[in-house]
Amino acid sequence: MSSRRRVAFVVNGSPGSPMSTRAEAFARALGEDFDCVLLHRQPRKLWAIAELVSGLHALRPEAVYVLDLGYSGVAAAALHGLRGRCPRIVDTGDAIAALARSVGGRGRVGELLTEALEQFGLRTADAIVVRGTFHQRLLSGQGIASTVIQDGVHVDAFLPRPAEELRRKLGLEGVLTVGILGSSIWSERLQVAVGWELVELMRLLKGRPVKGVLIGDGSGVPHLRERCRRHGIEDQMLFIDRVPYESVPEYLGALDVVLSTQSNDVVGQVRTTGKLPLYMANGRFILATDVGEASLVLPEEMRVPYEGVVDTAYPARLAERVEGLLARPERLRAGESLVGVAREKFDYPVLAARVREVLERFMRSR
């Protein structure tokens, strides 16, 4: 049996999910000092809880690190803790109760259950890890201490690479490309999905040498396609299905400008958003809402004011910035400076060192 201290990373997600990638990166970086084991949540909640508890009982870890405030992982870690003292660390990137209220669709009972889960997870854990600086400030105001460990990226794997051949293949030659990477889920309550601002931007720039690119799938895509049809800009938008993680850097390289949009409310303010480090490591020119972690790490020319939850005036502000880049395309090279920032602030080895400090602190207290 290994003499290293055992840490169980409980992932509220399936293998290959963003949280699994984060857990795998931490486990790999911490492997010399800890015996790290990943446990993934299964789709069915009750069965998932039972399976996770059984796995934790069998592993007998000296610390449990739960990624995301999901019912299954939080409940399993708490139930395992009934057998004896075992530090529990919760790693969260969202204000989940505020998010549930904003998106809607869960009903009042669902929202109350989400709020109860959030409070239970935050107030019973031995340590809280948040992925945004403003989240730490929000929790501090509630008397809850936390450590900031942002969303991460394998910087060396995402470094810029030639994309001329891919641009030719996709029909993106001779235009300025503006894109978004991510799942596009339709919100009935808000009547928007990831990419809504890109479609509106293309509408405002109709006929200009600019093309929008959405990389990802989800329930929002048919709605966005319909808006393109209605505005007569179908030829100015390219929809690409989700691509394998290892191919993401190449596809990002085909984009001149990438958008990172967060609402200017609690939901958006607390986030780093996992796409931001990827964009930075790839040296893209980013146009981001001046909200959350982006407001702290991006230069002024890449930050765009945004008001409220759905800012209908935002696409016009984006259009003004894109017109400026069309006039001065050499400014696109400013994105190259972001690679160094990503290496300093978001590279997984840097983040894993902070995870090590948290584990050491609470394992000693055990």
N, C-alpha and C positions, 0 to 999 in steps of 0.2 A: 504494500500500500504506500502511496506517495506521502512523504513527510511534509509536503507543502500544505498550507492551510487551504481548505476547500471553500470555494465561493460558488453559489448557485445563481446563475443569471436567469431569472424568470421572465420570459419574453411574451408580452401580451400581443402576439402576432405569430404568423407562420414563418417557417424557414424562407429566406429570401426577402422578407419584408424589411422596411427601413429599420425597425427596431432590432431585428435579427442581425442586420449588418452592423449596427452600433454595438450590440452585445458581442458579436464575433470579433470586432476590432479591439474592444477592450480586453477580451479573453486572450487574444493573441499577444497583445502588448504586455499583459500582466502574467503571462505564462511562466516566467522564470521564478516568480515569487509566490504564485497562487495556483492551486489546482482548480481550474475554472471549468464548470460544466453548464451547458445551456439546456434549459427546459422550455419548450414552446407550447403555447396554448393551442388546444384543439378547438374546432368550430363550435361544438355544443357546450354551452357554458357550464351546466352542472357536471357533465362528464369531464369537462376540462379541469374544473376545480378538483374533483376527486383524483384525476390522473396526476395533476401537479402536486397535490398533497402527498400522494403515494411516492412520487419521485423524490420529493424533498425528504420524506422519512427515510427512504432507502439511502440517499446520499449523505445525510447527516452533515450538512454544510456548517461552517463556522460563521457564515454570513449569507444572507439572501438579498440579492440586488434585483428589484422589480422594475422592469422597463415599461413605462406608461401606466396611467391610472385606469386599468381595466378591472372589471369585477373579478375575473378568474384569477389573475395573478395576485391582486391585493388580498383576496379572500384566502387563497391557498397559502400565502406567506403568513398571514395572521393565524390560520389554523395550525400550521406547522409550529408556530411559535408557542402554542399551548403546551407542547411537549417539553419545552425547556428554553432557557435563555439563548436566543440567536438573533444578533443584530439584523434589522430589516432596513434596507435603503430603498427609497422610492425615487425613481427618475422620471420626471414629467416635463412635457414641453408645451402643455396647454392648460388654460384655466377651463377645465372641462364643463363646469356648471354654466359658466357664461357662454361657452361655445354651444351647449345644448339649447340654451334659451335663444341664442342668436339664430341658429339654423332652423330650430323648430322641428315639428314632426314627431316628437316623442310624447306629447301631451303633458299635462301638468304633473301627473304621477311619475312619468318617466323623468321629468326635469328634477323633481324632488329626490328621486332615487339617485340620480347623477350627483346632485349636490351632497347627499348623504355619503356617497362613495368618496367624493373628493375630500370632505372633511375627515372621514374616518382614515383614509389613506394618509393624509397629510399630518394628522394629529396623533396617530398611533405609531408611525414609523420612527426609528431611531435617528435617521438622517434623511433629509430631502435634497435631491439634486434637481435643479431646474435648468432649462436650456436657454433661458433669456435673462438678461440683466434686469429688465423691468418686472419680470416675474418675481425675482428675488426681492425687489422693492415692494411689490404688492403684498407678498407673504410677510415681509418684515412688519408692515403696517398692521397685520393680523396677529403679530406676536409669534410668528413661525420663522425659525432660522433655516437658511438653505445655502447650498453651494452652487455656483454657476458653472456648469460644464456644457458648453454649447453643442448644437448639432455639429457633426464632424464630417471629414472627408479624407480619403487617402490621397493626399496631394499629388504624390508622384504618379499615381494611376490616372489622374485627371489633368495632367499638364497639357497645354495646347499642342495640337498636332495638325498636320496638313489636312484640309478638307475640300480641296478643289474638286477632286473626283466625285465626292459625295454630292457637292453642290451641283455639279453637272448632271449627275444621275437624277437628282430631285428637281431639276429645272429651276435652279436658283441663281443662275449666272446673270450678271449684269444688273442685279438689284440689291438693295440694302435689305437684309433679312432681320426681322424682329420676331423673337419667339419666346415660348413658354414651355417648360418641362413640368409635367405633373398630371395627376388624375383630375378629371373635370367632372365633379358631381353636382347635379342640378339641385338647387334649393327652391322648392315651391314657394316658400315664404318670401324669399328675397328676389326670386325671379332672375337669378344669376348663377353662373358657374365659373370655375377657373377658366380664363380665356375670354370672358365677356369684354374686358377692356381692350384686348387685342383686336377683336372683331370691330369694336367701335372705332379703334384707332385706324384700322384699314378703311373703314367707311369714310372717315375724315380725310384720309390720304388717297382716296380713290383716284386712279389714273397716274399717281406718282410712281417712280421706280422703287417701290417698296413692296415687300411681300411678307405676310404674317405666317408663322409656323407654330402649330400646336403639336407637341409630342406627348402623347398619352391617350388614355381611353377613359370611359366613364359615361354616366347617364347624361352629362351636360353636352357631350359632343353633338348629338342630333339637334339639340336646341340651337347650338352655335352655327351649325351648318344651315339650319333654316333661316337664321338671321342673315347669314351671308347671301343666301338666295334672295331674300327679301330686299337686301340693299344692292344687289347686283355686283357683288364683289367676290363671287365664287372663284374667279381666276386669281384673286389677290390673297387667298388664304389656302394654306396647305395643311391638311390634317394627317398626322402620322401616328399609327398605332404605337402602343408601348413598345419600347425597344429593350433588349437585354441590358442589364446593368453595365456589363463590360463594354457595350457599344455606345453608352451615353456620352463619353468624352468626344468621340468622333462626331456625333450628331450635334453636340453643343458647338463644336468647331465650325459647323456650317452656319451658325447664327452670328450675325454681326452685333446685334443688341439683344439682351434678354430682359424680360420683365419680371419683377418680384413685387407682387401686390399684396399688402396686408391692410385690413380694415383699421381705421383709427379709433379703436375702442379697446376694451380690456383684452378681447380675443386676439386681436392683431398685435397689440403692444407687448404681450408677454413672450411672443415667439422669436426664435431665431429663424425658423423655417429651414428645413433640411436642404432645400434647393440653393439657398444663398451661398453656402460654402462650396458647393459644386461649381456654381457659376464663377466664383472668385478663383478657385484653383485652376479653372480652364481659361482664365484671362479674358473673360468676356466683358464687354462694356455693358454695365447694368443700369437700368432705369428702375429704381425701387421707390416705393412709397416711403416717405420720411417718417417711418414708424418702427418701433421695436429695435432689434439689434442692428438692422440696416442703418438706422440713424446714427449709430455709434461707430461703424466700421467703414462706411463708404464716403468718398469725397462729395463735396457739395454738388458738383455738376451731375452726379448720378442719383441724387435724392430729389423726389418730386412731392410737393405738398398733396395731402389727401385728407378729406374731411368725412367723418362718420363711417357708417357701415358700407353703403354703396354710394360712392361719389360720382354722380353722373357728369360732373364737369371735369373729371380726371382725364378721360381720353383726350380732351382738347389740350390739356397741359402736356400730355405725352406727345401729341402731334407737334407741338411747338418745339419740343426737345429733339424729336426725330428730324424735323425740318432743319434744325441747326446742324445735325450730324450729316445730313445730305449736303449742306453747304460747306462743311468742313470735315470731310471723312477722315482726315488724319487724327482727329480727336478720338477715334475708335481705339487707337493704340493705348489710350489711358487705362484700358482694362488690363493690360499686361502687368501693371504695378500691383494689381490685386492678388497675384499669385503669392508674393511675399507675405502679404497680410494673412492670406489663408494658411500659409505654412506656420506663421507665428501664432495665430489664434484658433484655428480650426483643425489642424492636422491631428489625426487620431493619437499618435504617440504623445503629443502635448496634452490632449484631453485625458488620456489614460493615466498620466502622471497624477492628475487631480483625483481620479477615481481611486488610485492607490492610496493617496493621502486620506481620503474618506474612509476607506476600508481599514487602514492601519489604525486610525483614531478610534473607531468604534469596536474593532476587534480587541484592541488593548483594554478598552473599558469593560469588555465582557469578562 
